[in-house]
Amino acid sequence: ASALAAGLSATYVATVEPAAATNKSVTWKLIDAGGVEIVNPSIATLSQTGVLKISALVDLTATNEVYVQAIAKGAEGVESELYRVSLFAKATSVTISGPDDSLVAGQEAHFIDIGADTSTLDLTAVVSPATAQQAVVWSSSNTKVLTVAQDAVDPCKAVVTPVGIGTAKIVATTLDGSKRKAEYTVTVGTVTSSLSLTEDYLEMAAGGKLTLAVDRAPLDALGGQDRAA
């Protein structure tokens, strides 16, 4: 089975067996859920080259699936199984959401502390409109920084795991052929756990100058300019 959005098309290929068959030509047939051949172009059309095109004006409340079938020429009664195609509205946009507490003040990207006990990030994609296929393919722009695993039950959910320091984008792309996508930027680093001055106590004459250094832990922690108070 597959899915196709209104206004889009897909090409199907029939394999005739045995490979040594003299005539490998087929005819194509489009059938509705009731087993009746579809001849109304306002629903869909199927060419004799296997190209299925769903009408942009199809009434999805009346027809939400069609079936494609190939029939062998010159071999009476030899036909393929029915291949189900689910119909959806064409996706117009995708959004990705994550936990609000993953933002660090002053940073545009979401931040993951790779040294934290729990450093994974749960993301959810929503495809609009609601009648569009609610399924996406997840990917990472840099798998050396982030990997992403799709939920086995809900394809619109994913778990992001940091594997290295840096910034990468998690991308969700629609499956209906519309190629709509959304990006979610994530920065991976380590958070400063402590700061210490090089001197605990010093005496300084009035009007004198004193230079202090700050030791940051861990050394590769992300942060701005250190200041002594």
Solvent accessible surface area in square Angstrom, and as a share of the most:
residue,aa,sasa,rsa
1,A,86,0.66
2,S,42,0.27
3,A,23,0.18
4,L,10,0.05
5,A,0,0.00
6,A,13,0.10
7,G,24,0.23
8,L,34,0.17
9,S,62,0.40
10,A,32,0.25
11,T,90,0.52
12,Y,36,0.14
13,V,134,0.77
14,A,35,0.27
15,T,117,0.68
16,V,31,0.18
17,E,145,0.65
18,P,94,0.59
19,A,84,0.65
20,A,96,0.74
21,A,27,0.21
22,T,147,0.85
23,N,70,0.36
24,K,107,0.45
25,S,53,0.34
26,V,29,0.17
27,T,46,0.27
28,W,28,0.10
29,K,64,0.27
30,L,7,0.03
31,I,12,0.06
32,D,43,0.22
33,A,72,0.56
34,G,67,0.65
35,G,54,0.52
36,V,97,0.56
37,E,85,0.38
38,I,19,0.10
39,V,126,0.73
40,N,70,0.36
41,P,92,0.58
42,S,57,0.37
43,I,40,0.20
44,A,3,0.02
45,T,66,0.39
46,L,26,0.13
47,S,47,0.31
48,Q,108,0.48
49,T,105,0.61
50,G,0,0.00
51,V,53,0.31
52,L,0,0.00
53,K,101,0.43
54,I,0,0.00
55,S,20,0.13
56,A,76,0.59
57,L,159,0.79
58,V,14,0.08
59,D,83,0.43
60,L,41,0.21
61,T,133,0.78
62,A,82,0.63
63,T,21,0.12
64,N,94,0.48
65,E,40,0.18
66,V,0,0.00
67,Y,41,0.16
68,V,4,0.03
69,Q,16,0.07
70,A,8,0.06
71,I,49,0.25
72,A,19,0.14
73,K,94,0.40
74,G,85,0.82
75,A,40,0.31
76,E,177,0.80
77,G,67,0.65
78,V,84,0.48
79,E,97,0.44
80,S,42,0.27
81,E,135,0.60
82,L,87,0.43
83,Y,80,0.31
84,R,96,0.35
85,V,0,0.00
86,S,21,0.14
87,L,7,0.03
88,F,56,0.23
89,A,19,0.15
90,K,85,0.36
91,A,1,0.01
92,T,83,0.48
93,S,49,0.31
94,V,13,0.08
95,T,84,0.49
96,I,24,0.12
97,S,65,0.42
98,G,24,0.23
99,P,53,0.34
100,D,132,0.68
101,D,128,0.66
102,S,15,0.10
103,L,93,0.46
104,V,65,0.38
105,A,103,0.80
106,G,88,0.84
107,Q,64,0.28
108,E,176,0.79
109,A,15,0.12
110,H,30,0.13
111,F,20,0.08
112,I,10,0.05
113,D,38,0.20
114,I,56,0.28
115,G,61,0.58
116,A,44,0.34
117,D,158,0.82
118,T,112,0.65
119,S,24,0.16
120,T,67,0.39
121,L,6,0.03
122,D,94,0.49
123,L,1,0.01
124,T,40,0.23
125,A,2,0.02
126,V,79,0.46
127,V,2,0.01
128,S,43,0.28
129,P,52,0.33
130,A,95,0.73
131,T,86,0.50
132,A,2,0.02
133,Q,31,0.14
134,Q,74,0.33
135,A,11,0.08
136,V,0,0.00
137,V,75,0.43
138,W,21,0.07
139,S,51,0.33
140,S,22,0.14
141,S,75,0.49
142,N,59,0.30
143,T,89,0.52
144,K,168,0.71
145,V,9,0.05
146,L,0,0.00
147,T,54,0.31
148,V,34,0.20
149,A,62,0.48
150,Q,81,0.36
151,D,58,0.30
152,A,110,0.85
153,V,140,0.80
154,D,47,0.25
155,P,46,0.29
156,C,9,0.06
157,K,90,0.38
158,A,3,0.02
159,V,63,0.36
160,V,0,0.00
161,T,52,0.30
162,P,11,0.07
163,V,77,0.44
164,G,17,0.16
165,I,90,0.46
166,G,25,0.24
167,T,77,0.45
168,A,4,0.03
169,K,87,0.37
170,I,0,0.00
171,V,20,0.11
172,A,0,0.00
173,T,36,0.21
174,T,10,0.06
175,L,85,0.42
176,D,3,0.02
177,G,46,0.44
178,S,18,0.12
179,K,161,0.68
180,R,105,0.38
181,K,119,0.51
182,A,15,0.12
183,E,97,0.44
184,Y,18,0.07
185,T,46,0.27
186,V,0,0.00
187,T,22,0.13
188,V,1,0.00
189,G,0,0.00
190,T,17,0.10
191,V,77,0.44
192,T,37,0.21
193,S,93,0.60
194,S,61,0.39
195,L,98,0.49
196,S,61,0.40
197,L,77,0.38
198,T,72,0.42
199,E,82,0.37
200,D,150,0.78
201,Y,164,0.63
202,L,83,0.41
203,E,149,0.67
204,M,108,0.48
205,A,81,0.63
206,A,113,0.87
207,G,85,0.82
208,G,37,0.35
209,K,200,0.85
210,L,86,0.43
211,T,130,0.75
212,L,61,0.30
213,A,52,0.41
214,V,41,0.24
215,D,81,0.42
216,R,46,0.17
217,A,41,0.32
218,P,54,0.34
219,L,165,0.82
220,D,87,0.45
221,A,13,0.10
222,L,70,0.35
223,G,60,0.58
224,G,63,0.61
225,Q,156,0.69
226,D,54,0.28
227,R,204,0.75
228,A,66,0.51
229,A,153,1.18
